[in-house]
Every structure is written in C-alpha cells, then in structure tokens.
Amino acid sequence: MQTGRHDLYAEAGRQFAPTVARLARAFERDAERARDLEQDIHCEIWRSLKRFDGRCSLKTWVFRVAHNVAAEHVARALRQPARIAIDQIDEFLVQHGAEAQVADSHALDRVAELIRRLPALDAQLILLWLEGETGQDIAEVTGLSPGAVTTRLHRIRAQLARHFELPATASGQDEGDQR
C-alpha cells in the first residue's frame, strides 16, 4: 500500500498543489503561516491516503482533507489571542506601487479578510466556487445537497457584494444613474 499511497500523493500533487497553495493563502494572510498551513495540508493529505478507498474521486478526497485542515487552522487561531510582532507594524503603513495596483490589492485584501471572517463552511463553499468548482463538486466535497450549496453560495456572494456597493449620493441616486 505504501507504493500506492506514494503514487496517489504524487498524482494529487500534480493535479491539486496550486489549488492547495491558493487555499492556504486564502485562509492565512501571513505568507510564512500560509506556507506552514500548505505544508500541514500536504502532510495530512499524505497521512489520509492510507484510508483512501476510491469511493469518491481523488479530487474530492484532497479538497475535503485540505478544507478540513484549513478550517481547523482557523479554529485554532480563533482560540488564541491576536498578536503582531513589533517589527511588522510598519508593514501596515507601507503603500506599494501605482494607485490602481494599490486599489486592486486593497480590494483583494478586503475580499480575503471577509472570507476569513465567514464561518468555516461558508468560507469553504466560496473558496471552492472561486476555484471554479461546480455546485455538484462542492456538494460532494462538503456533504451538502447541491440545492443547499446553490442557496448558500447565493447568500454568501450577496453578503460579500454588499461590502463593495457604492454609497448613494445625497439625492438618493447613484452617481452613474443621473438622467
């Protein structure tokens, strides 16, 4: 079984390593901690493959393991008080590049922060959707029904979108809707 597990892990790495890396970065803002989370996910994928019996696809197995490890990582972090090293304070004040690049980066940071604040299952759903997974695939990974996935995704996307709506002008109309 060791050779089979090695082959399965190699295949999982070929197919899903970039997705695992993006998942880790989505769950963890700090680059070093994201790499640690990514490594933890890979270790757990390796350990879990001894139990893989083929009743679901390798993709479903890997995504389920990855999301469970990431959810536990978030839960563990929430149990600990938030801390920041004194030498990292300046990083919050530094601005990078051109104005548009900063705005894009800020928007992506806002989305990532909003996703981090979602309950673990909602974060899992939206991250799988952002990875381009179908509702059926997401249902298989999470154990929800496809209808429940569709409903929850609609609510999550609407919730996230509300954080990016433009405020109405004093006249009660959006600036772009003046006739």
QUIHURA-V852261 format. One record per helix or strand. SS is the DSSP state (A for helix, B for strand). FROM is the first residue (numbers start at 0). LEN is the number of residues. If there is no record, write none. Layout:
ss=SS from=FROM len=LEN
ss=SS from=FROM len=LEN
This chain:
ss=A from=1 len=26
ss=A from=30 len=21
ss=A from=57 len=22
ss=A from=85 len=7
ss=A from=98 len=19
ss=A from=119 len=11
ss=A from=134 len=8
ss=A from=145 len=17
ss=A from=174 len=3
